[in-house]
Amino acid sequence: MRLNGEVADDGQLWRVSLALTRAEAAELRDALDDLIGHFDRSETAAWHAHVSSSDFQTEINVSPE
């Protein structure tokens, strides 16, 4: 997994590039599917997932808005 991003003058991350292995992409897809399933539930605000790189050096946190 490689993550690259660009930060605006106000500190906001506005462009992100992901380079994922097949396994990492599948794990991210599963996390996103789970997120979509939680939007109709009361626990949505507390739900989140961690998608780690195969070497566990990089991580994407997935959560609702």
N, C-alpha and C positions, 0 to 999 in steps of 0.2 A: 504494500500500500504506500503510495506517495501522495501527499497533500501539498498543494501549492495554493497560495491565495494572494490577493491584492487588497491593501487597506487604503481607504479614502483618507483625506486630510482630517476628517472628524473622528478617525479611529475605527470606523465601521468596516468590517470585512465585506467586500462587495463582489468579489469574483473568486470562486474556488474551483480548482481543478483536482480531480481524483483519478488516480491510476490504480486499478484494483486487479487482483488476481481473480480467477473464476470463483474460487472458494470465498474470497472476501466479498465479491459482488453478490453471491448467493446469500451470504449472511446479512448484508445490508438490505437486500430484497426482503428477506424474512422479517427483519426488524421493521421495515416500512409497511409490510402487510399487517404486522401486529399493531403498529401505530394506527393504521386505518381502521382496524377492528375496534380500537379503544375510543374512537371519537364519539360513539354513541353511548358510552358508559360514564358513570359518575366518577370513576377513578382516573379519568383522562389526565387531569392536572398532575397527578403523581406518577404517571407512567413514563418510563424512559428506558432506553436500551443502549448498550455499549457494543460497538462493532470494532473488534481489535484486528490489527494486521496479523499476518501469519507468524511474525516474530514477536508480537506483543509490544512493539516499540511505538506504535502509532494507534490512535483510537478515534473513532467518530462517535459522538454522543447524539442519539436520536431522541427527540422529545416533541410533544405538541407545542404549538405556538403559545 
